[in-house]
Structures are given as C-alpha cells and as structure tokens.
Amino acid sequence: MYISADQAAVVTVTVNSTGFSQTVNIPANTVNFSIIIPKSGVNDARIMSEGLSTKGIHIVSDVPIVVYAHQYGLFSSGATMLMPMETYGYRYYSINYTQISNYPDSYSWFYVVAAEDNTRLLITPSDSTEGGWEPSLTYTVNLNKGEIYNVFGKKTGTFTSKRFDGQ
C-alpha cells in the first residue's frame, strides 16, 4: 500500500478476521509504502474462493489521506486507488476479460465490500461463475459492515477462466 498525506497522519491498517494490524506515522507531504498486506501464514489476506469473506481491509487515519494499492507477482501486477466510503455509489458494473495466466487457479473476478450493516446486493453475472451461478439470473447477497462478496468467472482450464461481466 502507498499512503500519502499533505499533513502529518497516523494511519492504522488491519485485515479483519486475521491478526494483522500495522500503524504508521506519515510525515506531511510524504508517501509511506511500508505496509505490505500478508499473502501467506495465519494473516494471509488473500481471498481464494467465491462467496462470502470477512477478510476486509480496514484503514483508519486521523486526517484525510490518499491510498493506492499495488499487487504484484512473478508475471503480472496491478494497481488501484482506494476510494473512501463516502464516495460509494449505488450501481456498479464490473467489466472483465478472459483470464489467461501463467498462474494456475487464475480467475476473472470482482468483489463488493459492505460499508454498512444490512447491505443488500443484487448481482447479475453475464456468464457462469465458479460458485455455480448461472448467466443473466439475479442473485441477492446480504452483507454486514466489512464483509466481502467475491465472484469468480468459471474455470475453463488450469490457467484460464471465463470472461464475465457483473452488474
């Protein structure tokens, strides 16, 4: 994670349902990149299956901050800017592609994180999913604050999964 602030900040990052927690002091007008979310052991934050997960990453700061996440592996990497929950909307589309990878168990995927208890999701995948959802049917999922619902495109081979879009 890359965390920046234009004023001095105290930031704590935790991963729910694990023992991982790290607090950093960030001087004004600097970037801190010392927080590395665990990818192994008892604090492993990875979500390896479709469905409900309680491994939400929770970030708390005493002043406004900007957070970027960078994921990397031997053959690929990706990055995103994390948005504060005050910017959440009500309708999203996940646009994916056919997954072809050098890693076994690679999936096209999307997930939703609940900012509040009793968050009701209506998910309509465009193709079949690894968890058995059928295309064009709408599924209802109820989440509580910090819970995640993860959806994987159905595997088509050791290194591939179906392209699907979700609404």
DSSP file (Angstrom, degrees, kcal/mol; ACC not computed):
  #  RESIDUE AA STRUCTURE BP1 BP2  ACC     N-H-->O    O-->H-N    N-H-->O    O-->H-N    TCO  KAPPA ALPHA  PHI   PSI    X-CA   Y-CA   Z-CA
    1    1 A M              0   0    0      0, 0.0     2,-0.5     0, 0.0    34,-0.5   0.000 360.0 360.0 360.0 140.3    0.0    0.0    0.0
    2    2 A Y  E     -A   68   0A   0     66,-3.0    66,-2.7    31,-0.1     2,-0.5  -0.970 360.0-174.4-112.3 121.3    1.1    3.5   -0.8
    3    3 A I  E     +AB  67  32A   0     29,-2.7    29,-3.0    -2,-0.5     2,-0.3  -0.968   3.3 179.6-121.9 127.1   -0.3    6.1    1.6
    4    4 A S  E     +AB  66  31A   0     62,-2.6    62,-2.4    -2,-0.5     2,-0.3  -0.915   3.7 180.0-126.6 154.8    0.3    9.8    1.2
    5    5 A A  E     - B   0  30A   0     25,-1.3    24,-1.8    -2,-0.3    25,-0.9  -0.994  29.9-145.5-150.5 145.7   -0.9   12.8    3.2
    6    6 A D  S    S+     0   0    0     58,-0.4     2,-0.3    -2,-0.3    22,-0.1   0.492  94.5  36.4 -91.8  -2.5   -0.4   16.6    2.9
    7    7 A Q  S    S-     0   0    0     57,-0.3    23,-0.1    21,-0.1    22,-0.1  -0.953 110.6 -73.1-137.6 160.4   -0.4   16.9    6.7
    8    8 A A        -     0   0    0     -2,-0.3     2,-0.3    20,-0.1    -2,-0.1  -0.250  59.0-170.7 -55.5 135.0    1.1   14.5    9.3
    9    9 A A  E     -D   26   0B   0     17,-2.6    17,-3.3    -4,-0.1     2,-0.5  -0.961  28.0-151.4-134.3 147.1   -1.0   11.4    9.7
   10   10 A V  E     -D   25   0B   0     -2,-0.3    52,-1.3    15,-0.2     2,-0.4  -0.985  29.0-175.2-113.4 117.8   -1.3    8.4   11.9
   11   11 A V  E     -DE  24  61B   0     13,-2.7    13,-2.8    -2,-0.5     2,-0.5  -0.949  13.5-166.1-123.3 132.2   -2.7    5.5    9.9
   12   12 A T  E     -DE  23  60B   0     48,-2.8    48,-2.5    -2,-0.4     2,-0.5  -0.975   3.7-168.2-118.3 129.2   -3.7    2.0   11.0
   13   13 A V  E     +DE  22  59B   0      9,-2.8     9,-2.4    -2,-0.5     2,-0.3  -0.970  11.9 173.6-115.9 126.0   -4.4   -0.8    8.6
   14   14 A T  E     -DE  21  58B   0     44,-2.5    44,-3.0    -2,-0.5     2,-0.6  -0.925  26.7-141.3-127.0 155.1   -6.0   -4.0    9.8
   15   15 A V  E >   - E   0  57B   0      5,-1.8     3,-1.4    -2,-0.3     5,-0.4  -0.968  30.8-126.3-114.8 113.5   -7.2   -7.1    8.0
   16   16 A N  T 3  S+     0   0    0     40,-2.9     3,-0.1    -2,-0.6    38,-0.1  -0.174  90.8  22.9 -55.8 150.1  -10.5   -8.3    9.5
   17   17 A S  T 3  S+     0   0    0      1,-0.2     2,-0.3    38,-0.1    -1,-0.2   0.578 114.9  76.5  66.0  13.0  -10.5  -12.0   10.6
   18   18 A T  S <  S-     0   0    0     -3,-1.4    -1,-0.2     2,-0.2    25,-0.1  -0.838  88.7-115.4-133.6 175.4   -6.7  -12.1   10.9
   19   19 A G  S    S+     0   0    0     -2,-0.3     2,-0.3    23,-0.2    24,-0.1   0.316  71.1 127.4 -93.2   8.7   -4.3  -10.8   13.5
   20   20 A F        +     0   0    0     -5,-0.4    -5,-1.8    22,-0.1     2,-0.3  -0.512  22.5 146.3 -75.7 128.1   -2.8   -8.3   11.0
   21   21 A S  E     +D   14   0B   0     -2,-0.3     2,-0.4    -7,-0.2    -7,-0.2  -0.924  16.0 177.2-155.5 133.9   -2.6   -4.7   12.1
   22   22 A Q  E     -D   13   0B   0     -9,-2.4    -9,-2.8    -2,-0.3     2,-0.4  -0.993  10.4-161.4-142.4 133.6    0.0   -2.1   11.4
   23   23 A T  E     -D   12   0B   0     -2,-0.4     2,-0.4   -11,-0.2   -11,-0.2  -0.943  11.9-175.9-114.6 134.7    0.2    1.6   12.4
   24   24 A V  E     -D   11   0B   0    -13,-2.8   -13,-2.7    -2,-0.4     2,-0.5  -0.963  22.0-138.4-129.0 147.9    2.4    4.1   10.6
   25   25 A N  E     -D   10   0B   0     -2,-0.4   -15,-0.2   -15,-0.2   -17,-0.1  -0.924  21.9-162.3-101.1 124.6    3.2    7.7   11.2
   26   26 A I  E     -D    9   0B   0    -17,-3.3   -17,-2.6    -2,-0.5     3,-0.1  -0.932  12.0-136.7-113.1 116.1    3.4    9.6    7.9
   27   27 A P    >   -     0   0    0      0, 0.0     3,-0.9     0, 0.0   -22,-0.3  -0.306  42.2 -80.9 -64.0 154.6    5.1   13.0    7.9
   28   28 A A  T 3  S+     0   0    0      1,-0.2   -22,-0.2   -22,-0.1   -21,-0.1  -0.238 112.3  12.6 -56.4 142.5    3.3   15.8    5.9
   29   29 A N  T 3  S+     0   0    0    -24,-1.8     2,-0.3     1,-0.2    -1,-0.2   0.815 105.7 109.5  59.8  37.0    3.8   15.8    2.1
   30   30 A T  E <   -B    5   0A   0     -3,-0.9   -25,-1.3   -25,-0.9     2,-0.4  -0.852  61.5-129.5-132.0 170.9    5.3   12.3    2.0
   31   31 A V  E     -B    4   0A   0     -2,-0.3     2,-0.5   -27,-0.2   -27,-0.2  -0.985  15.0-158.2-122.4 133.1    4.4    8.8    0.8
   32   32 A N  E     +B    3   0A   0    -29,-3.0   -29,-2.7    -2,-0.4     3,-0.1  -0.937  18.6 167.9-110.1 131.8    4.7    5.7    3.0
   33   33 A F        +     0   0    0     -2,-0.5   -31,-0.1   -31,-0.2    -1,-0.1  -0.024  45.8 107.3-129.6  30.9    5.0    2.3    1.3
   34   34 A S        +     0   0    0      2,-0.0     2,-0.7     0, 0.0   -32,-0.1   0.613  52.7  94.8 -86.7 -12.3    6.0    0.1    4.3
   35   35 A I        +     0   0    0    -34,-0.5     2,-0.5    -3,-0.1   -13,-0.0  -0.714  50.5 179.4 -86.3 117.9    2.6   -1.6    4.8
   36   36 A I        -     0   0    0     -2,-0.7     3,-0.1     0, 0.0    -2,-0.0  -0.970  25.8-133.4-118.4 116.6    2.6   -4.9    2.9
   37   37 A I        -     0   0    0     -2,-0.5     7,-0.1     1,-0.1   -23,-0.0  -0.520  35.2-105.2 -70.2 129.4   -0.6   -6.9    3.3
   38   38 A P        -     0   0    0      0, 0.0     7,-2.6     0, 0.0     8,-0.3  -0.257  32.5-176.1 -62.6 138.5    0.3  -10.6    4.1
   39   39 A K        +     0   0    0      5,-0.2     2,-0.3     6,-0.1     5,-0.1   0.062  68.7  29.0-118.3  20.8    0.0  -13.2    1.3
   40   40 A S  S >  S+     0   0    0      6,-0.0     3,-0.5     0, 0.0     5,-0.1  -0.973  91.2  34.4-164.3 170.5    0.8  -16.2    3.5
   41   41 A G  G >  S-     0   0    0     -2,-0.3     3,-1.5     1,-0.2     0, 0.0  -0.182 108.2 -35.5  74.3-166.1    0.7  -17.6    7.0
   42   42 A V  G 3  S+     0   0    0      1,-0.3    -1,-0.2   -24,-0.0   -23,-0.2   0.712 139.5  50.2 -68.2 -20.9   -2.0  -17.1    9.6
   43   43 A N  G <  S+     0   0    0     -3,-0.5    -1,-0.3   -25,-0.1    -2,-0.2   0.191  74.6 148.7-101.5  15.9   -2.6  -13.4    8.5
   44   44 A D    <   -     0   0    0     -3,-1.5    -5,-0.2     1,-0.2    -3,-0.1  -0.310  27.6-169.8 -53.4 119.9   -3.0  -14.3    4.8
   45   45 A A        +     0   0    0     -7,-2.6    -1,-0.2    -2,-0.1    -6,-0.1   0.454  43.8 118.8 -95.2  -2.7   -5.4  -11.7    3.4
   46   46 A R        -     0   0    0     -8,-0.3     2,-0.6     1,-0.1     9,-0.0  -0.315  58.2-140.8 -67.4 148.1   -6.0  -13.4    0.0
   47   47 A I        +     0   0    0      1,-0.1    -1,-0.1     6,-0.1    -2,-0.1  -0.951  23.0 176.6-109.5 113.2   -9.5  -14.5   -0.9
   48   48 A M        +     0   0    0     -2,-0.6     2,-0.3     2,-0.1    -1,-0.1   0.304  54.9  44.1-106.4   7.4   -9.1  -17.8   -2.7
   49   49 A S  S    S-     0   0    0      2,-0.1     2,-0.2     3,-0.0   101,-0.1  -0.976  83.2 -96.2-148.7 161.6  -12.7  -18.8   -3.3
   50   50 A E  S    S+     0   0    0     -2,-0.3     2,-0.3    99,-0.1   101,-0.2  -0.514  80.9  39.6 -75.8 144.8  -16.0  -17.4   -4.5
   51   51 A G  E    S-F  150   0C   0     99,-2.7    99,-2.4    -2,-0.2     2,-0.2  -0.800  95.2  -3.7 122.7-160.4  -18.5  -16.3   -1.9
   52   52 A L  E     +F  149   0C   0     -2,-0.3     2,-0.3    97,-0.2    97,-0.2  -0.467  55.6 176.8 -75.4 137.4  -18.6  -14.5    1.5
   53   53 A S  E     -F  148   0C   0     95,-2.6    95,-3.1    -2,-0.2     3,-0.1  -0.987  26.8-160.5-137.0 148.7  -15.3  -13.4    3.1
   54   54 A T        +     0   0    0     -2,-0.3     2,-0.7    93,-0.2    95,-0.0   0.190  64.9 106.8-108.7  14.2  -14.7  -11.5    6.3
   55   55 A K        +     0   0    0    -38,-0.1    -1,-0.1    93,-0.1     2,-0.1  -0.192  45.0 157.0 -89.9  44.4  -11.1  -10.5    5.3
   56   56 A G        -     0   0    0     -2,-0.7   -40,-2.9    90,-0.6     2,-0.5  -0.416  42.7-125.9 -67.8 143.3  -11.9   -6.9    4.6
   57   57 A I  E     -E   15   0B   0    -42,-0.2     2,-0.5    -2,-0.1   -42,-0.2  -0.816  25.5-160.9 -91.5 126.2   -9.0   -4.4    4.8
   58   58 A H  E     -E   14   0B   0    -44,-3.0   -44,-2.5    -2,-0.5     2,-0.5  -0.936   6.2-169.7-115.0 126.0   -9.8   -1.6    7.2
   59   59 A I  E     -E   13   0B   0     -2,-0.5     2,-0.4   -46,-0.2   -46,-0.2  -0.965   4.8-178.6-118.8 125.7   -7.9    1.7    7.0
   60   60 A V  E     +E   12   0B   0    -48,-2.5   -48,-2.8    -2,-0.5     2,-0.3  -0.987   3.5 175.9-126.1 133.9   -8.3    4.4    9.7
   61   61 A S  E     -E   11   0B   0     -2,-0.4   -50,-0.2   -50,-0.2     4,-0.1  -0.969  34.6-138.5-135.0 151.1   -6.5    7.8    9.7
   62   62 A D  S    S+     0   0    0    -52,-1.3   -51,-0.1    -2,-0.3    -1,-0.1   0.597  94.7  25.2 -83.4 -10.4   -6.6   10.8   11.9
   63   63 A V  S    S-     0   0    0    -53,-0.2   -53,-0.0   -56,-0.1   -54,-0.0  -0.934 105.6 -72.8-141.3 164.5   -6.5   13.1    8.9
   64   64 A P        +     0   0    0      0, 0.0   -58,-0.4     0, 0.0   -57,-0.3  -0.340  57.3 176.2 -61.1 140.5   -7.5   12.7    5.2
   65   65 A I        -     0   0    0    -60,-0.1     2,-0.4   -59,-0.1   -60,-0.2  -0.867  29.3-127.7-136.9 168.4   -5.1   10.5    3.2
   66   66 A V  E     -A    4   0A   0    -62,-2.4   -62,-2.6    -2,-0.3     2,-0.4  -0.989  26.2-165.6-119.8 133.2   -4.7    9.1   -0.3
   67   67 A V  E     -AC   3  82A   0     15,-0.5    15,-2.6    -2,-0.4     2,-0.4  -0.977   9.4-176.0-126.9 129.9   -4.2    5.3   -0.6
   68   68 A Y  E     -AC   2  81A   0    -66,-2.7   -66,-3.0    -2,-0.4     2,-0.4  -0.943  13.3-150.8-115.9 142.5   -3.0    3.3   -3.6
   69   69 A A  E     - C   0  80A   0     11,-3.2    11,-2.2    -2,-0.4     2,-0.5  -0.944   8.4-167.5-114.1 138.2   -2.8   -0.5   -3.6
   70   70 A H  E     - C   0  79A   0     -2,-0.4     2,-0.4     9,-0.2     9,-0.2  -0.988   0.4-168.4-126.9 122.9   -0.3   -2.4   -5.7
   71   71 A Q  E     + C   0  78A   0      7,-3.3     7,-2.6    -2,-0.5     2,-0.3  -0.911  14.0 177.9-109.9 135.7   -0.5   -6.1   -6.2
   72   72 A Y  E     + C   0  77A   0     -2,-0.4     5,-0.2     5,-0.2     2,-0.2  -0.972  12.6 165.1-141.4 155.2    2.4   -7.9   -7.8
   73   73 A G        -     0   0    0      3,-2.4    -2,-0.0    -2,-0.3     0, 0.0  -0.782  55.5 -78.1-147.0-170.7    3.5  -11.4   -8.7
   74   74 A L  S    S+     0   0    0     -2,-0.2     3,-0.1     1,-0.2    -2,-0.0   0.867 126.0  19.7 -66.6 -36.3    6.2  -13.0  -10.9
   75   75 A F  S    S+     0   0    0      1,-0.1     2,-0.3    -3,-0.0    -1,-0.2   0.456 126.3  23.1-116.7  -3.6    4.4  -12.4  -14.2
   76   76 A S        -     0   0    0      2,-0.0    -3,-2.4    25,-0.0     2,-0.3  -0.975  50.1-172.2-155.9 165.9    1.9   -9.6  -13.5
   77   77 A S  E     -C   72   0A   0     -2,-0.3     2,-0.3    -5,-0.2    -5,-0.2  -0.975   4.0-172.0-155.7 164.1    1.0   -6.7  -11.4
   78   78 A G  E     -C   71   0A   0     -7,-2.6    -7,-3.3    -2,-0.3     2,-0.3  -0.983   3.9-161.8-155.3 158.5   -1.9   -4.3  -10.9
   79   79 A A  E     +C   70   0A   0     -2,-0.3     2,-0.3    -9,-0.2    -9,-0.2  -0.969   6.8 179.0-143.4 158.0   -2.7   -1.2   -9.0
   80   80 A T  E     -C   69   0A   0    -11,-2.2   -11,-3.2    -2,-0.3     2,-0.5  -0.989  29.5-120.8-154.1 153.5   -5.7    0.8   -7.9
   81   81 A M  E     -C   68   0A   0     -2,-0.3     2,-0.3   -13,-0.2   -13,-0.2  -0.870  34.1-131.6 -93.9 130.3   -6.6    3.9   -5.9
   82   82 A L  E     -C   67   0A   0    -15,-2.6   -15,-0.5    -2,-0.5    -2,-0.0  -0.632  18.3-143.0 -84.5 139.7   -8.8    3.1   -2.9
   83   83 A M        -     0   0    0     -2,-0.3     2,-0.1   -17,-0.1     5,-0.0  -0.820  15.8-115.0-105.7 139.8  -11.9    5.2   -2.5
   84   84 A P    >   -     0   0    0      0, 0.0     3,-2.4     0, 0.0     4,-0.2  -0.388  31.4-113.2 -67.8 151.7  -13.3    6.4    0.8
   85   85 A M  G >  S+     0   0    0      1,-0.3     3,-1.4     2,-0.2    30,-0.1   0.733 112.4  71.9 -62.6 -20.7  -16.7    5.0    1.6
   86   86 A E  G 3  S+     0   0    0      1,-0.3    -1,-0.3     0, 0.0    -3,-0.0   0.686  95.8  53.9 -65.5 -16.1  -18.2    8.5    1.3
   87   87 A T  G <  S+     0   0    0     -3,-2.4    -1,-0.3     2,-0.0    -2,-0.2   0.445  80.8 124.3 -97.1  -1.0  -17.7    8.2   -2.4
   88   88 A Y    <   -     0   0    0     -3,-1.4     2,-0.1    -4,-0.2    -3,-0.0  -0.242  44.6-156.8 -60.7 146.9  -19.5    4.9   -2.9
   89   89 A G        -     0   0    0      1,-0.0     3,-0.1     2,-0.0    -1,-0.1  -0.251  21.3-117.9-105.8-161.7  -22.4    4.8   -5.3
   90   90 A Y  S    S+     0   0    0      1,-0.3     2,-0.4    -2,-0.1    -2,-0.0   0.552  90.7  42.7-119.1 -15.3  -25.4    2.5   -5.7
   91   91 A R        +     0   0    0      2,-0.0     2,-0.3     0, 0.0    -1,-0.3  -0.993  62.5 172.7-140.2 130.2  -24.9    0.8   -9.0
   92   92 A Y        -     0   0    0     75,-0.4     2,-0.4    -2,-0.4     0, 0.0  -0.939  19.3-150.7-134.5 154.7  -21.7   -0.6  -10.5
   93   93 A Y        -     0   0    0     -2,-0.3     2,-0.6     2,-0.0    74,-0.2  -0.995   9.7-151.5-123.9 133.4  -20.7   -2.7  -13.5
   94   94 A S  B     -H  166   0D   0     72,-2.9    72,-1.7    -2,-0.4     2,-0.6  -0.927  10.9-165.3-104.6 119.5  -17.7   -5.0  -13.4
   95   95 A I        +     0   0    0     -2,-0.6     2,-0.2    70,-0.2    70,-0.2  -0.925  18.3 168.7-109.6 117.6  -16.1   -5.4  -16.8
   96   96 A N        -     0   0    0     -2,-0.6     2,-0.3    68,-0.5    67,-0.1  -0.490  21.4-139.2-119.5-175.5  -13.7   -8.3  -17.1
   97   97 A Y        -     0   0    0     -2,-0.2     2,-0.3    65,-0.1    67,-0.2  -0.920  40.9 -74.2-142.2 165.0  -11.8  -10.3  -19.7
   98   98 A T        -     0   0    0     -2,-0.3     2,-0.5    65,-0.2    64,-0.2  -0.495  54.4-127.9 -63.7 124.5  -11.0  -13.9  -20.4
   99   99 A Q  E     +J  161   0E   0     62,-1.5    62,-1.3    -2,-0.3     2,-0.4  -0.658  35.5 168.7 -82.5 121.8   -8.3  -14.8  -17.9
  100  100 A I  E     +J  160   0E   0     -2,-0.5     2,-0.3    60,-0.2    60,-0.2  -0.988  18.6 159.3-130.3 122.3   -5.2  -16.3  -19.4
  101  101 A S        -     0   0    0     58,-2.0     5,-0.1    -2,-0.4     4,-0.1  -0.888  54.9-127.6-142.8 164.3   -2.3  -16.6  -17.0
  102  102 A N  S    S+     0   0    0     -2,-0.3    -1,-0.1     2,-0.1    57,-0.0   0.441  93.1  81.9 -88.2  -3.5    1.0  -18.2  -16.1
  103  103 A Y  S >  S-     0   0    0     56,-0.2     3,-0.5   -28,-0.0    -2,-0.2  -0.853  82.3-125.5-102.8 134.4   -0.5  -19.0  -12.7
  104  104 A P  T 3  S+     0   0    0      0, 0.0    55,-0.2     0, 0.0    54,-0.1  -0.413  95.0  31.5 -67.4 157.5   -2.8  -21.9  -12.0
  105  105 A D  T 3  S+     0   0    0     53,-1.5     2,-0.4     1,-0.2    54,-0.1   0.886  81.5 157.0  59.6  42.9   -6.1  -21.0  -10.4
  106  106 A S    <   -     0   0    0     -3,-0.5     2,-0.3    52,-0.5    -1,-0.2  -0.832  17.0-177.1 -96.8 137.3   -6.3  -17.6  -12.1
  107  107 A Y        -     0   0    0     -2,-0.4     2,-0.4    48,-0.1    -7,-0.1  -0.938  35.0-121.4-132.4 151.3   -9.8  -16.1  -12.4
  108  108 A S        +     0   0    0     54,-0.4    45,-3.2    -2,-0.3     2,-0.3  -0.770  57.7 160.1 -77.0 141.6  -11.6  -13.1  -13.8
  109  109 A W  E     -G  152   0C   0     -2,-0.4     2,-0.3    43,-0.2    43,-0.2  -0.978  34.9-168.7-158.6 164.0  -13.2  -11.7  -10.7
  110  110 A F  E     -G  151   0C   0     41,-1.8    41,-3.0    -2,-0.3     2,-0.3  -0.958  12.3-164.0-151.1 162.0  -14.9   -8.9   -8.9
  111  111 A Y  E     -G  150   0C   0     -2,-0.3     2,-0.4    39,-0.2    39,-0.2  -0.970  10.3-144.0-144.6 161.7  -15.8   -8.3   -5.3
  112  112 A V  E     -G  149   0C   0     37,-2.1    37,-2.3    -2,-0.3     2,-0.4  -0.988   9.7-155.7-127.4 136.0  -18.0   -6.0   -3.2
  113  113 A V  E     -G  148   0C   0     -2,-0.4     2,-0.4    35,-0.2    35,-0.2  -0.941  16.7-132.8-112.4 132.7  -17.2   -4.6    0.2
  114  114 A A        -     0   0    0     33,-2.5    32,-3.0    -2,-0.4    33,-0.1  -0.715  16.5-172.6 -86.9 129.8  -20.0   -3.5    2.6
  115  115 A A  S    S+     0   0    0     -2,-0.4     2,-0.3    30,-0.2    -1,-0.1   0.621  74.2  31.4 -90.2 -16.5  -19.5   -0.2    4.3
  116  116 A E  S >  S-     0   0    0     28,-0.1     3,-0.6    27,-0.1    27,-0.1  -0.947  90.7 -94.0-139.1 157.1  -22.6   -0.7    6.5
  117  117 A D  T 3  S+     0   0    0     -2,-0.3    27,-0.2    27,-0.3    -2,-0.1  -0.317 106.0  28.0 -63.5 155.2  -24.6   -3.5    8.1
  118  118 A N  T 3  S+     0   0    0     25,-0.2     2,-0.6     1,-0.2    -1,-0.2   0.839  76.9 168.8  59.6  38.2  -27.6   -4.9    6.1
  119  119 A T  E <   -L  143   0F   0     24,-2.6    24,-2.9    -3,-0.6     2,-0.6  -0.726  21.3-152.8 -80.5 122.9  -26.1   -4.0    2.7
  120  120 A R  E     -L  142   0F   0     -2,-0.6     2,-0.4    22,-0.2    22,-0.2  -0.876   9.7-165.3-104.5 122.8  -28.2   -5.8    0.1
  121  121 A L  E     -L  141   0F   0     20,-3.5    20,-2.1    -2,-0.6     2,-0.5  -0.852  12.2-162.8-106.2 141.5  -26.5   -6.7   -3.2
  122  122 A L  E     -L  140   0F   0     -2,-0.4     2,-0.5    18,-0.2    18,-0.2  -0.977  18.6-173.2-118.3 113.2  -28.2   -7.7   -6.4
  123  123 A I  E     -L  139   0F   0     16,-3.1    16,-3.0    -2,-0.5    -2,-0.0  -0.931  13.0-177.0-116.1 127.2  -25.7   -9.4   -8.7
  124  124 A T        -     0   0    0     -2,-0.5    43,-0.6    14,-0.2    14,-0.2  -0.883  14.0-158.6-122.8  97.0  -26.4  -10.4  -12.3
  125  125 A P  B     -I  166   0D   0      0, 0.0    11,-3.1     0, 0.0    12,-0.3  -0.456  14.5-144.7 -75.4 149.2  -23.4  -12.2  -13.9
  126  126 A S  S    S+     0   0    0     39,-2.4     2,-0.3     9,-0.2    40,-0.1   0.581  83.9  19.2 -87.3 -11.3  -23.2  -12.3  -17.7
  127  127 A D  S    S-     0   0    0     38,-0.3     9,-0.1     7,-0.1    37,-0.1  -0.911 101.7 -68.0-147.6 172.7  -21.7  -15.9  -17.7
  128  128 A S        -     0   0    0     -2,-0.3    26,-1.8     7,-0.1     2,-0.2  -0.299  49.1-142.7 -67.6 150.9  -21.4  -18.8  -15.3
  129  129 A T  B >   -M  153   0G   0      4,-1.9     3,-1.7    24,-0.2    24,-0.2  -0.700  24.1-109.5-113.3 164.6  -19.3  -18.4  -12.2
  130  130 A E  T 3  S+     0   0    0     22,-2.1    23,-0.1     1,-0.3    -1,-0.1   0.806 118.0  57.3 -60.9 -30.8  -17.0  -20.8  -10.3
  131  131 A G  T 3  S-     0   0    0     21,-0.4    -1,-0.3     1,-0.0    22,-0.1   0.425 125.4 -98.0 -83.5   1.6  -19.6  -20.9   -7.5
  132  132 A G    <   +     0   0    0     -3,-1.7     2,-0.1     1,-0.3    -2,-0.1   0.511  69.6 150.3  98.8   5.5  -22.3  -22.2   -9.8
  133  133 A W        -     0   0    0      1,-0.1    -4,-1.9    -6,-0.0    -1,-0.3  -0.486  39.3-133.4 -71.1 144.2  -24.2  -19.0  -10.6
  134  134 A E    >   -     0   0    0     -6,-0.2     3,-1.1    -2,-0.1    -7,-0.1  -0.669  26.5 -92.5 -98.6 152.2  -25.9  -19.0  -14.0
  135  135 A P  T 3  S+     0   0    0      0, 0.0    -9,-0.2     0, 0.0    -1,-0.1  -0.288 102.2  10.8 -65.3 147.2  -25.7  -16.2  -16.5
  136  136 A S  T 3  S+     0   0    0    -11,-3.1     2,-0.3     1,-0.2   -10,-0.1   0.431  95.5 118.0  68.0   3.4  -28.4  -13.5  -16.6
  137  137 A L    <   -     0   0    0     -3,-1.1     2,-0.5   -12,-0.3    -1,-0.2  -0.774  62.9-129.0 -94.0 146.6  -30.0  -14.5  -13.3
  138  138 A T        -     0   0    0     -2,-0.3     2,-0.4   -14,-0.2   -14,-0.2  -0.849  22.3-164.3-100.3 128.5  -30.0  -12.0  -10.5
  139  139 A Y  E     -L  123   0F   0    -16,-3.0   -16,-3.1    -2,-0.5     2,-0.5  -0.883  10.2-140.7-112.6 141.0  -28.7  -13.2   -7.1
  140  140 A T  E     +L  122   0F   0     -2,-0.4     2,-0.4   -18,-0.2   -18,-0.2  -0.881  19.7 180.0-105.0 130.7  -29.3  -11.5   -3.8
  141  141 A V  E     -L  121   0F   0    -20,-2.1   -20,-3.5    -2,-0.5     2,-0.5  -0.996  13.3-154.0-129.2 134.0  -26.5  -11.3   -1.2
  142  142 A N  E     -L  120   0F   0     -2,-0.4     2,-0.3   -22,-0.2   -22,-0.2  -0.935  18.5-178.1-110.0 129.2  -26.8   -9.6    2.2
  143  143 A L  E     -L  119   0F   0    -24,-2.9   -24,-2.6    -2,-0.5     2,-0.3  -0.872  17.8-143.4-124.2 155.6  -23.6   -8.3    3.8
  144  144 A N    >   -     0   0    0     -2,-0.3     3,-2.5   -27,-0.2   -30,-0.4  -0.749  53.2 -59.8-109.3 165.9  -22.6   -6.6    7.1
  145  145 A K  T 3  S+     0   0    0     -2,-0.3   -30,-0.2     1,-0.3    -1,-0.1  -0.128 124.1  11.3 -48.9 128.5  -20.0   -3.9    7.5
  146  146 A G  T 3  S+     0   0    0    -32,-3.0   -90,-0.6     1,-0.3    -1,-0.3   0.260  96.4 125.8  86.2 -10.9  -16.5   -5.1    6.5
  147  147 A E    <   -     0   0    0     -3,-2.5   -33,-2.5   -33,-0.1     2,-0.4  -0.476  45.6-151.0 -79.8 154.7  -17.8   -8.3    4.8
  148  148 A I  E     -FG  53 113C   0    -95,-3.1   -95,-2.6   -35,-0.2     2,-0.5  -0.948   9.7-155.6-125.5 142.0  -16.8   -9.0    1.2
  149  149 A Y  E     -FG  52 112C   0    -37,-2.3   -37,-2.1    -2,-0.4     2,-0.4  -0.988  18.1-165.1-117.2 124.1  -18.6  -11.0   -1.5
  150  150 A N  E     -FG  51 111C   0    -99,-2.4   -99,-2.7    -2,-0.5     2,-0.4  -0.884   4.8-165.0-111.7 134.9  -16.2  -12.3   -4.2
  151  151 A V  E     - G   0 110C   0    -41,-3.0   -41,-1.8    -2,-0.4     2,-0.4  -0.983   4.3-165.4-123.9 128.1  -17.3  -13.6   -7.6
  152  152 A F  E     - G   0 109C   0     -2,-0.4   -22,-2.1   -43,-0.2   -21,-0.4  -0.890  24.0-118.6-110.7 140.1  -15.0  -15.7   -9.9
  153  153 A G  B     -M  129   0G   0    -45,-3.2   -24,-0.2    -2,-0.4   -45,-0.1  -0.513  49.5 -90.4 -67.4 145.7  -15.5  -16.5  -13.6
  154  154 A K        -     0   0    0    -26,-1.8     8,-3.2    -2,-0.2    -1,-0.1  -0.327  44.2-110.6 -63.4 136.0  -15.9  -20.2  -14.1
  155  155 A K  E     +K  161   0E   0      6,-0.3     6,-0.3     1,-0.1    -1,-0.1  -0.411  32.2 179.8 -66.3 140.1  -12.6  -22.0  -14.8
  156  156 A T  E     -     0   0E   0      4,-1.8     2,-0.3     1,-0.3     5,-0.2   0.389  69.0 -13.2-117.6  -3.4  -12.1  -23.3  -18.3
  157  157 A G  E >  S-K  160   0E   0      3,-1.3     3,-0.7     1,-0.1    -1,-0.3  -0.957  86.9 -73.3-177.2-179.9   -8.7  -24.8  -17.9
  158  158 A T  T 3  S+     0   0    0     -2,-0.3   -53,-1.5     1,-0.2   -52,-0.5   0.864 131.5  23.2 -60.0 -36.9   -5.7  -24.9  -15.5
  159  159 A F  T 3  S+     0   0    0    -55,-0.2   -58,-2.0   -54,-0.1     2,-0.3   0.188 117.2  67.4-117.4  15.3   -4.6  -21.3  -16.5
  160  160 A T  E <   -JK 100 157E   0     -3,-0.7    -4,-1.8   -60,-0.2    -3,-1.3  -0.955  47.6-176.6-138.1 153.9   -7.9  -19.8  -17.8
  161  161 A S  E     -JK  99 155E   0    -62,-1.3   -62,-1.5    -2,-0.3    -6,-0.3  -0.971  38.5 -86.7-143.0 160.6  -11.3  -18.7  -16.7
  162  162 A K        -     0   0    0     -8,-3.2   -54,-0.4    -2,-0.3     2,-0.4  -0.253  37.3-118.3 -65.1 149.0  -14.4  -17.4  -18.5
  163  163 A R        +     0   0    0    -65,-0.1     2,-0.3   -67,-0.1   -65,-0.2  -0.716  45.0 165.2 -79.2 137.0  -14.8  -13.7  -19.2
  164  164 A F        -     0   0    0     -2,-0.4   -68,-0.5   -67,-0.2     2,-0.4  -0.988  27.3-147.6-151.1 154.5  -17.9  -12.4  -17.4
  165  165 A D        -     0   0    0     -2,-0.3   -39,-2.4   -70,-0.2     2,-0.3  -0.915  15.5-155.8-118.6 149.3  -19.3   -9.0  -16.5
  166  166 A G  B      HI  94 125D   0    -72,-1.7   -72,-2.9    -2,-0.4   -43,-0.1  -0.925 360.0 360.0-126.3 152.8  -21.4   -8.4  -13.4
  167  167 A Q              0   0    0    -43,-0.6   -75,-0.4    -2,-0.3   -45,-0.1   0.297 360.0 360.0-128.3 360.0  -24.0   -5.8  -12.6
